[in-house]
Amino acid sequence: PHPFYASLRREAPISQIEPSGMWAVTRYEDVLYVLKNPQLFSSEGFRPAVQPAWLQQRNPVADSLLMMDPPAHTRLRALITRTFSASGVARLEPYIRESAQSIVDDMLARRRVDFMESMALVLPSRAISALLGLDPSLAPRFKTWADAVTGVGIVPAEDMKRRAELTGYLDELKHHLTSVLELRQREPGNDVVTDLLQARAQGGSMSDDELLGYCVLLLVAGLETTYDLLGLCALTLTDNPDIWARLKKDRTLVPKFVEEVLRFHSPSQSTIRTTTQEAELGGVRLPKGATVLVQFVSASRDESVYPNAHHFDMERTGAPSLAFGQGIHFCVGAPLARLEARLALEALLEKCDRMVREPGPVTWNVAITTRGPAVLPLELIP
Ligand code: HEM
């Protein structure tokens, strides 16, 4: 997609795309402007993307803070800021490190593995179960549920079988989370669900739908993008043995490597906003109610802020990455995602001499706004 975005940035940085009629925003500066002006660019625009007309039940994520504007957004977001801060997630570090190491041991024992299935799915599933207090044995279901929440928006209208399947998964997800909420109501634990229930008991106003939506958002947001990020890190390392060698020599480069993977590939490709009134953006007049597609994937390669933007460079400094968004909706899970990626890579670098990818083109997994490898067959050499 990159040459296409580069031509849009040059020739039509704000352009209407057919058949959806959405306005694609492709330059760094304009993306930042949209994200920093929530009063003009509302997050409510997200809802139709997850709540198609055919879906008879409520998609729980539609009631989450991702799709809200202030003041509702401010009220809900304040409830979890502490748990997700860098110091908040640092409490999980020993558990995530141990999990990453045992996953790598297991992969080495099997030697030939699909990295996406063995690591990229398992590590974030464990982290998110620990955080939310979910039953980790259900981890294989998490991805199916998360895919259902985001998948309803892109299922072709005529695919009745897939629609029924996704509706069933949403039922299952709601049922499971409702039972977790009931359990934590009776027996508080050391997890985000308990934090949210306590905040509500202490007068933090939150409806049942908002509570459920919160948990579903954390599950989906915590899983899909981290899954992609881990896959993209592994892919970059197998395809660039020189980078692998540099990281092996100097582990302190790992966080810089992760930041550059985030910029270079932007696992979260885009987000959606709607104009609350007529607005001018990059010299283009947008009508009230216009749906705006904010393209992180393009902004991250904008040559006007990143010199040599299509070159992978861990030493890069300068413009902050937009991979986790900006402004009031800046990703709550950024410290957790960075922690998981660092610990997964440290375990791989410590225990493996090399990682070799099965030759051939990469099969990509493209969800509503995310992109990463769908499968990544590797050989791990101890
Ligand atoms: C929001 C990306 C991991 C939870 C966002 C946004 C982006 C993003 C771009 C802003 C969306 C917008 O402005 O509309 C990513 C990436 C991740 C990642 C690239 C991994 C590599 C996580 C994790 C969690 C999480 C691990 C939690 C466990 C959230 C939540 C929001 C959010 C709750 C909504 C915040 C709000 O609306 O105020 N994420 N995310 N994310 N993310 Fe992440």
Boltz pocket constraint, residues with backbone or C-beta under 6 A from the ligand:
constraints:
  - pocket:
      binder: B
      contacts: [[A, 43], [A, 65], [A, 66], [A, 67], [A, 77], [A, 128], [A, 217], [A, 218], [A, 219], [A, 221], [A, 222], [A, 223], [A, 225], [A, 226], [A, 229], [A, 266], [A, 267], [A, 268], [A, 270], [A, 271], [A, 272], [A, 322], [A, 323], [A, 324], [A, 325], [A, 326], [A, 328], [A, 329], [A, 330], [A, 331], [A, 332], [A, 333], [A, 334], [A, 336], [A, 337]]
      max_distance: 6.0
